[in-house]
């Protein structure tokens, strides 16, 4: 059944990088292609342009004050207006904080609220704060979690991307697991695909023939484990002095990581690329011999894992969260023993010495086409929406 879906996100991928924003952009496109009419709101920079072919608006375009309270009020205003004019069949928020002021009283009783849970915002903030144990940080965590709980109590059901996030939603937020639907994320497999002439691409990127190349794309924050990966490269380079590690992404830890690379004498082998374009991202996936996912905690799905596999490039990752669930389906041999730099270096050395199982580039791609396409996601989400719409109809009778 085609339906009107009102979705609220966090930011827009063209202006604010991140897994949630990437998912929201691809998700709203997939739902539209599946036959639904999508109307979405995000919070983006004041002059940010939204794509003209999509029904996505910047809810804070007219705001002069870049503060959380005006942003929340603006999302509330646009949502209430959309309910009157767009007449959605489903309200589908993707970021709890911005919809805090959208209460159940604002949503007609026949419209279900199906929330996408992309991660524990309060927990992520606490992990990424430098001083996460102080009184002030403890209070920030408590307040953020109360905001999340306030939003989640209104929801009829939830969509999560992994068993790991289902367990967090159940155990940390007290959500009945009967309300939780696991629908793994997906990748634009038309964009993320193997390169037709990989050797030519590698040459264009300045990579020498037969030179081992590793790639990692992460936001440069503490929980991503980038510092441990950098430390791991000391032992790797000792055995394979020709290896290169390219790290894409930006964040508050960039200066510290740059200093660490110089301090360890790795400047010739380890390169921080900073923020890269979508085209550059695809190129590095395609050119690499393996992608590395060193995340230490709160990896809800592992979008970068699926992106890399779609390009035909195998992945080595820590045995946590969504990364573990994806790699386990291929081979446990692709996971580090734990999140230490020693475990990372051992596995990477095994990879470069060809002393471990490594799936073919064709097998990597096939895994994505079998499990992680947007059409599969749109179909599964539609089933959840229909189920909740029918429940609301029964409730009204």
Protein Blocks (a to p, Z undefined) as FASTA:
>chain_A
ZZddddddfbdfklmgcjklmmmmmmmmmmmmnopacdddddddfklccdfkbccdcfkl
mpcbdcfklmmmmmmmmmmmmmmmnopabdcdfbfklmmmmcfklpcfklccddddfbjf
klmmmmmpmblmbmklmmmmmmmmmmmmmmmmmpmbdcdfbfklmmmmmmmnopafklpc
cddddddfklmccdfblmlmmmmnopaehiacddddddddfklommmmmmmmmmmmmmmm
mbccddedddjklmmmmmmmmmnopmmmpccebjadfklmmmmmmmpmbdcdfbfbhpln
opmlmmmmmnopacdddfehjllmmmmmmomklpcfblcfklmmmmmmmmmnopaccddf
klmmmmmmmmmcfklmmmmmmmmmmmmmmmmmmmmZZ
